[in-house]
Amino acid sequence: MAAFTQTRTTAIKADAAAIHKLLNDFHQWGAWSPWEKLDPQLQRQFAGAEQGAGAKYSWEGNKKVGSGRMEITDSTADRIDIDLEFIKPFKASNKTIFELKPTAGGTELSWTMTGKRNLAMEIAGKLFFDKAIAKDFDKGLADIKQLAEG
């Protein structure tokens, strides 16, 4: 199994605490997640903690969104760690990390996904998934930026 890492970063003219609120609460993800908008009938379930470590989110949607679940496993002022499990259209277990670094003009936000792929998914990843994920991360980061700066 081959390991992969995808990271995208943006600069936001807002303090880290304001951005952290958008990431640390799955109820807020509908406002910025690029996948939430792909299925108007998306079924969502929230469980565990209201926000932060122990918060859980699962979804079931159309073929563009698939199904899966996430859990925030650690949350500090400068980092949020999430276990991410895709069920459909393919099975995968990944780690998502948001890192917030204060800067002179606001905050640098990085969004990283790591995981392992079998050979077939490694090839598909290099041909399709990596570019699609980067595009989706960039869209999500742009929406987070707009919300935090607005």
N, C-alpha and C positions, 0 to 999 in steps of 0.2 A: 504494500500500500504506500502510495506516494503522499507526502504531506504537501499542503498548499497554504498560502497566506495571501489574503487580499486586504490592503489597507488604502483608505482614502482619507484625506485631511482637508480641512477648510479653516479659514480665519473668520471669527465672528466678533463683531463689535458689541459684546455683551459680557457680563461677568459669568464665571463658571457656574455659580449657583443657579442662575436663571436657566442655563442650558441643561444643567443636571436635572432640574425638575421635569423637563420634557422627556428625558431618557429613563429616569428612575421609576416612572409610573406607567405601566402598560396602557392605562386608560388614556394617556396622552398621545400614544403612538398613532392613533387615527388621524391626527392633525398633520403628521409629517412623514409617516412611513410610506415609501413608494408602492408597497404591495397592498396596502389597505384600500387604495383607490381602484384597484383592478377588478374588484368584484363587489358591486353594490349590495349583493345578498350575503356577503361574508358573515359566517356564524362565528361569534367570539365567546370565549368563556374565560373568566378571571377567577383565580383561586389563590389561596395562601395569603401572604401579607398584602396590604393595600398598595405598598410601594417598597422599593429597596429589596434587600436580601429576603428570599422566601416568596416574593411575588411571582405568580405563575400566570401564563397566558397560553391559551390554545385556540386554534382556528381551523375551520373547515370551509373551503371555498371552491370556486370553479377551477378549471384545469390550469388557468394562469397563476392561481394562488396556491392550489393544493391544500395540504393539511399538515399540521405539526404542532409543536409546543415549545415554549421557552420558559426558563426560570432564571431570575436574577440570583446568582449565587454569592455575589459580593458587591458591596457598594460603599465607596468612600467618596470624599469630595472631589477627587481627581480621577476616579476610575470606576467603571461599572462592568462587571463580568456576568455574562449570560451563557447558560447552556442552551443550545438550540438543537432541536431534533425535527428533521423533516420526515414525514411519513409518506405523503404523496406529492408529486408524481414519482418520487424516488426516495428511498430511505438514506438518511445521512445524519450523523451526529457531529455538530460543529461547536466551536466556541466563538462567541462574539464579545469583543471588548471595545468599550468607548473610553478614550482617554482625553481628559480636559487639562490643558496647560495654560495657566494665566500668562498673558503677554501684555506689553505696554498698551496696546490698543483694544484689548479684550481677552479672547480665549482662542487657543488653537484646539480644534476638536478633531480627533482621529477616530475612525471607525474601522475595526479590523475583524475579519473572520478567518479562523484557522480550522483545519480539519485534515482528514486523510481520505484519499480516493483510491479505488481499485484502478486497474489499468484502463478499462473502458471509460470510466468517469474522468480519469486523468486526461485522456485524449479529448473527450468531449469538453472538459474544462478549458483546455488550451484553445480549442476551436471556437467555443461558444460561451460557456458559463462565465469564465473570468471577465470577458468584455461586458457581458450582461450584468454581472454583479457590480462591476465598477460603475457602470452607467446608473444602476439603481442606487448605489451608495451615494454617488454624486447628486442625484435628484433628492434623496433623503436629506443629505447635508445642506443642500440649498434651501429646502423647506424648513429645516431646523434653524438655519441662519435667518431666514425671513421672519419666523415666529419670534426668535430671541431678540432680534434687532428692532422688531416692529413695536 
